[in-house]
């Protein structure tokens, strides 16, 4: 057996022993040893292999798989520019805390820096974006290497999962291979290639994350002028977001949450509610507890900068969210869990402070936030029902219509904001979005990966530019696993989000369409035909609801809207909610 084949077989076997069940591969020559070993493992049922011809798409497919499953997913590629094409997914994974494992094939040390073909300095290429970077040297035909190879895989998986530091994220394993790169037909090797006899990993990592052992100090604010606490949940690990919602429910704290947090206890239309300045001035919280990383809504950031509000953060990351440097305290997620360990939790869905609970400081104030959210919901419904078909209307109808146990992946431009603005939080729906760096690249592939990992119906809400930016995600070989996924594309022929920003103001209209609006006029039906993707055009919400019925395979549903009315629609929504909740008498 040649050294490259031996190394590849050991690495793949140890990945499986470490719990890896999904691997994404892009074809190449230098990574041929890994390609052959992965194909063998896939055929044996040890893992599921996904092959993609575009490394950028492959990286985001692996990101989606890891994001939905919360376990490390390797993406394997050849050397050279292929490595750079994984960089966008690595950056997103770094900022979102997703356990992505970039396994890049490389030339041996003697070829680096010599001008050899397809050879560059790959070790360290991802810089500070990875939690761990390993430069594994080319194997040699000698004994004494199997144990270090297996131990390296264990280190890589532990770092990706954050098992030692509670800080999951991407890792980089750069593996050098010398020719020959394909099996030579023999199995002889100077030492046994076997792993542990029990079938487990070479090195077991069982260190638990830190646990808050003291009493929950949420009630400490009582009597100090901090009785009114508002919880703001941004993009956060699912368990933390869930616990934050339950804790807020128990304590009687109102919650404003971004869609990807998946907090059903959250108030509907949080950005519009916080944008109602008169209401916020009258019902200003004393303290805001920030969970995860909120980045969507400007009114949230404005509230956090309010000098009259005390800001505290909950996160497991050393890079906690505090761009304004206003946080007075940072809590580990186990602090939230400590609050949940206390007895007498109300039934799920109940909205009532617990009688005699010393942590419930101002139930009347919390009730006013609930009533304001209900008033905002009525105002939003009235505006959307009276307006032509729009992105917010599609978002509201989509979230309402999806069956229980559904997955919804949101594009990070207008779609996630439309859901945040117009849709009410609900049970039975898992929502994902690439909010680490909030780019639109790779969203189709992310959705495909997440759908492949999800057990239940899967949907994605995208804009047309987000779709076109990752159209290669629709390129699936005939033998590749295909998810049951509906891509709902709100087609406003360009960058509709910019109409809502400063550059969308009338005084900037002269150059807007060319440098911001960027219409493309692409025929999405023809695009789907070219990629073998089923296509449906809908022009109203009833047709959209009908198109959402679960069905096998990949489908694209196009919903054309006119973005020329977007700016005015958002202005009407803000004005309607502000009027509905403005004191006095808004809750009567």
N, C-alpha and C positions, 0 to 999 in steps of 0.2 A: 504494500500500500504506500502511495506517495504521501509526503508530509501534508500537503494541502488538503487532500481527501481526509486524512486522519483528523486534522484540526477541525474541519467543517463538521464531520460526523460527531465529534465530541461536543462542539459548541451547540449544535442543534439538539442533541440528546439532553444536555444540561439545561437548555432553555425549557424543554418540555418538563423536566423534573422540577424546575422552578415555578411551574404553573402557567407557562405560556401556552395558549391555545389558539391564538390567531397571529399570523405573520403575513406581512405584505412584502412582496418582492418585485423589483424592477429588473428586467433582464440585462445582462452584460457579460463581458468575458472574464474580467478579473474576479467577479463574485461567483463564477461558475461552480467552484467547490460547494459553496453554500446553497446555490440553486439546486444542485443535484441532491444534496442532503435534505433540503426542505421538501423537495418533491417526493422523496422516499418516505419521509415522515408523514406527509399529507396522505399518501397512498395507504399507509398503515393505519390511518385514523388517529395518529398521535397529536395532530394539530390540523388547523384549516388554513390553507395557503390561498392568498389572493395575489394575482399577478397583474401589474399595471405597467404599461409601456412608458408612462410619463412619471418621472420621479417626484415632481411637485405634487401631482395628483396622488401618488402613492403615499407621500408623507402625510397628506391630509386624510386619506382613507384610514391610515393607521391611527391618526389623531382621533378621528371619530370613533373607531373601535375602542380605543383606550378611554376616551371620554365617557362613553356609554357604559363600559364594563368596569371602569375604575381599576383595571389591572394592566400591567405593562404589556405593550404591543410592539414588537420589533418591526422596523422597516429596513429592508436590505437592498443595497444598491452597489453598483460598480464604482470605479474610481473616477477622478476628474470632476467635470462640471456636474455630474450626477449628484455628487455630494453637496454641492452648492444649492441644487434644486430642492433639497430637503430643508434648507435653512428657514424658509417662511413657517413651515410646520413646527420646526424646533423652537422658533421664537414664540409662536402662539402657545405651544405647550409649556414653555418656561414661565410665561406670565400667567397662564391659567392653571398651573400645577397639574399637568396631565402627564402620566407615566409613559412617555414615548421613548423608544429605544432605537436610536439611529445606528445601524450596523453597516459600516462602509468598508468595502474591500479596498485594498491599497497595494501599491508596489512595495517590494522589500526595500530595506534601508539602503542597499547599495545602488538602487536606481533613483533615489530621491535626489533632486538637485542636479541631475545629470542631463536634463533635457529629454529624458525618456518619454515615449508617447503616453499621453493621458495620465501624466504624473504631476502632482502638485503637492504642496505641504498641507496634508489633510489633518494631522493631529493639531488640535487647538483651533480648527477652523470655525467652530461655533462659539468660541470665546466663553464669556461668562453666562451664556444662555443655558449651559448644561450643568446639571448637578454633579456629574462625574464624567471625566474624559479618560479613556484608556487607549493607549497605543500598544496593541498586541503584536509583538514581532513575528516575523515569518517563522513557521515551524521548521524543525530539522529532524532528520531520521535518527533519532536517539531517544533513549529512555529519560524519564524525569520531567516530562512536559505535561502529562495528562492532568495531574493534580492542580498545577497552576492554571491550566486552561479552565478547568471546571470551577475553581475558586473565583476566577475572574468573572465568569458569568454570574455567580451568586452575588458578587459585589455590585455588578451592574444592575441586576434586578432589584436588589435591596435599595440602592440609591434612587432608582426610578420610582419605586413605590413609596419612598420616604419612610422606610421602616425604622431607620435609626435616628432620623432628625425631624420626623413629622412634616417634611417639606418635599412632597413628590414633585416630579418634573422630568424633563428629558435627560437622557444620558447619551454619550457617544462612545461606541466601541469601534475603533478603527483596527481592522484586521489585515495584516500583510500576508500575501500569498505569493509563493514562487511557482513558476511552471515546473512540472506539468500541473494543470488545473483540473483535469478530469480523472476519474478512477482508472487505474491501470489493470484492473482485473484480479488483483491479489489482495489478500486480507492480512498478510503478515505485517507485524509492527513490533518494535523492540520491547514493548510493555503492554499489559492489558489496557484497552480503551474504556473498560467498564466504569460506570459510576458506582454509587453506594448500592450495596446489596438489597436494601429495602425499597429501592426505586425512588427515594427522595433526593433532594438536592445535596450537593457535596458539602455545603456549609449551610446549616439552618440558622436563620435569623429570627429570633423570637422576642426581641426587646420591644416591650410595649411603649406606646407614646406616653408622655408625662400626664399625670392625673392630678387635678386640683384636689388636695386632701383637706383643705380648710373649709369652713362654712361658706355657703353662698352669700356674698356680701351685696347682692342687689338691693336689699332693704336699707343699706347703710345711708342712702340718700335721704331717708325720711327725716323731716325736721330740719333739713339743711337748705331748703329752697329748691330741691331737685326732684320734687315729687312727680312731676310730669315727664315721663320717659317715652320717647318715640323710637321705635326700632326701624332702622333702614338696612335692608338686606340687598346686597349687590350680588354679583357673580360669586358663588361660594361652593365649597364641596357639599354634595347633597346631604350628608349626615349633619353637617353644621347648620345648613339652611333649615333643615327640618327641625332640629332641636331649637333653633332660634325662634321659629314660629310657634312651637309648643310652649316655650318659656314665656313668650309674649302673651300668648293666650292665657296661661296660668296667672301671670302677674297683672293682667288687665292693661297691657301696653299696646297701643295701636301700632300697626306695622305697615310700612311702605316697602315694597319689594320689587326688584326687577324680574322680568319674566323668567330668566334662566335660573333664578333662585328656587323657583317651584314652591313657593310658600302659599298654601291655600288660605291661610289666615289673614293675608295682606288685604289692605283696603284697595278697592278698585280705583283706577284712574289717579294713582298717586302723583305723577308729575303735574297733572292739571290741578290737583288739590293743593300741592305745595306752590304752584304758580299763582294761586289766588292770594295776593299779597295781603288784602284786608283780613281774610280769614286767618292766615298764618300769624299776622300781627296780634290778632285777638286771642288766638289759641296756641301761641308759641310754646313748644316744649321747653322744659328746663334742661333736659338732657337728651342727646341723641346717641343711641347705641348703634354703631356701624358694624355690620357683620359682613365679612367678605370685602368685595371691592365694587362699590357702586360707581358707574361711569356714564350712565345713559343720559340722565336728566339734569339740565342746568339748574332747575329750582332746588334739587337736592344739594348740589354744591353750594348754592347761595345760602341755604339754611345752615350748612356746616360751617360757613364763614361768619355766621352771625355771632358777634361778640357776647351776646346774652345767652348763648347756648353752650352747655358743656358737652364736649364730644369725647366718647370712649369707643374703642375699636376692639373687635373680637376677630382673631385670626391665628392660624398656626404658622404663618409665614413670617420670616424675619423682614420681609418687604411689605409691611402692613400699609393699608391704604390711608394715606394722610397727606395729600398733595398740598394742602394749605398749612401744614404744620400746626394744627389746632388741637390735636388729640391730647387729652390729659392723662389717659391711661390706655393700656393695651392688655387685653385678657386672652388667655389661651382658651380654645374651645371647651376644654374640660371644666372651665369656670361656668359655662352655660350648662354643661351636663350636671354639674353639682346642683344647680338650681332645679333641674328636673328630678333629681333624686329625692327632693323633699316631698312629703306626702300630700294627698288631697288634690290631685290634678282633676280639673273639670272634664266632663265627657267631651270627646272629639266634636268640634264644631260649636260647642257652647260659647256664648259670649256673655259672661257674667263674672265679675270679680268674686273671689271666694270670700264668704263671710268670715270676718275676723282675721283675714290674712294681712299681716302688717306690711307686706310689700305692696299692697294695692293702695296707692297714695291718693289718687284723684279719679275716682270712677266716673264722676260726672263729666270731667274733662275728656276722658277716653270715649265716653258715650257720644259726646259732641263730634268727635272725629269720625266715629262710625256713622252718625247721622249725616254729616257733611259728605261722606263718601257715597251714601245712598242718594243724596241730592245731586251730586256730581254725575252719578250713573244715569239718572233720569235726564239731565241736561245733555249729556253726550248722546244718549239714544235719540233724543229729539233732533239734534243737529244732524246726525248721520242719517237718520230716516228721511230727513227733508232734503238731503244733498244727493247729487249724482254719485254713482259708484266710485269708491275711492279706496286707497290703501288701508286707512283705518277701518272702513266698513268691512272690507275683506278680512282683516285681522280679527275683528270682533266676531263675525259670522263663523270663521274657521275655528276659533277656540271654542265657541259654543257648540259647534256641531261634531267635533271629533269624538269618537267612541272612547269609553274608558279603557285604560291601559295603553293609551296611545303615546307615541313619542312625537314631539314637534321640534324640529330644528329650524332656527330662525337665522336669516341673513343679518349681518351686523350693521347694515345701513338702515334704510327705512323700515324693513319688516319688524325688527325687534323693537323699534320705537313705536311703531303702529300698535303692536300688541300691548306694550307698556301703557300707551295712551288710551286705547279704546276698549281693550278686552278685560274682562273681570277674571281674577285668579280663580282656579277651580281645582277640585280633587280629581284624581285619576288621570292626570296628564303630566308626563315628564317633558321638560322643556330644556333644550340645549342651544347654546350659541357660542361662537368663537369670540368671547369678550376679553381674552387675554390681551391682545393688541388690537382687537376690534376691526380687523381687516376683512374685506369681502373675498379675498382670494381663498381658493380651496373649499368653498362652502358646499358645493355639490358633492365633492369627494368626502368631506366630513359627514354630510348627511347620509351618504351611502354606507360609510363605515359604522356610524351610529345605528342605522337601521339594521345592518347585519348583526350587530351585537344585541339588539333589542328584541325581546320576546313579546310581540304584539304589533298592532298596526303602527306604521311610521309615516310621517308627513314632514315636508319642509316648506317654509314660506320664504320665497326669494324675490328679489327684484331682477329685472332683465339683465342689468349689467353684471350682477353677481353670478347669474347663470352663465353668461358669455365668458366671464373671467375664468371660469373653471369648466368650460364645455368639454374639455378632455376627460372630465370625470365620468362622462357618459360613455366613454370608450371601454366596453367590456368584452373580453374574449368569450368565445362560445362555451368554454369549460369553466368559466368563473362563477362563483356563487353570486346569485342575484337576490337583492332584498325585495320585500314587498314595501314599496315606497312611492308615495305620491308627491311630486314636486309641484307646488302651487306657485306660479310665477306671476307676480303683479307687474305687468308690462306697461310702464309709462314712457318707454322709448328714451331712456337716458337716466341721468342722475337726479332723481326727484328730491333726494334729501337736501340738495343744495338750494332748492327753492325756499326752504324753511330757514336757511341761515342768512347771515348778513349779505352774502353775495347775491342772494335772490331778491334783494330789494329793487324797486323800480329804477333807481338811479344807476344801477349796474347792469341794466338790461342789454346794453349795446353788445357786449362781448359774452354775455352769459351762455347762450346756447353752444357756442363753439368750445369754450374752455371749462364750463361747468356742466351744462345740460348734456352735452356729448351724445346726441341722438345717433343711433346706429341703423335703424330701419331693418334689422335682421329678421328674416322670416323664421320664427321659432318652429313652425310646423315642418319646414324644410330641414331645419337643424335636427329635429327629432327623427325625421325620415332617414337622414344620413347616418344617424347613430343607432337606428333600430329601436327607438324608444316610442312607446305608444303616446299619442297626443290627443288632447281634447281642448277645444276653445269654449269658454263660457263667458257670457256677457251680463249675467245678473246673479244675485245671491242664491236664488232658488236653484239655478243650474249648478252653481258651485257646490251647494250642499249635496245635491244628487251625485256629483262627481267624486265626492269624498268617501263613498261607500267602499269598504275594504275589498280589495281584489288582489290576486297574486301578481307579482312582477313589478317592474318599474314603469311609472306613468308620469307624464307632464301635463298639467292643466294650466292653460294660459288665461289670465284675466286682464284684458286691456283696460287701462284707466287713463284719464287726462290729467297730466301733472300741472297744467296751467292753472288749475283751480286749487292746488294743494296749499299754497301759502294762505289764501283767503280762508280755506276750510279750517286750518289750524288756528287762525285768528278767531274764527267764530267759536271753535271749541273752547279756547281759553276764556273768551268773553262770557260764554254761556255758563261755564262752571264758576267763574268768578262772581257772576250775578247770582247764581243759585246758592252760593255758600257765604255771601257777604253778610256780615251782621248789620243791623239786627234782624231777627225773625227768619233766618235762613232755615232753621230746623223746625219751624212750626208746621 
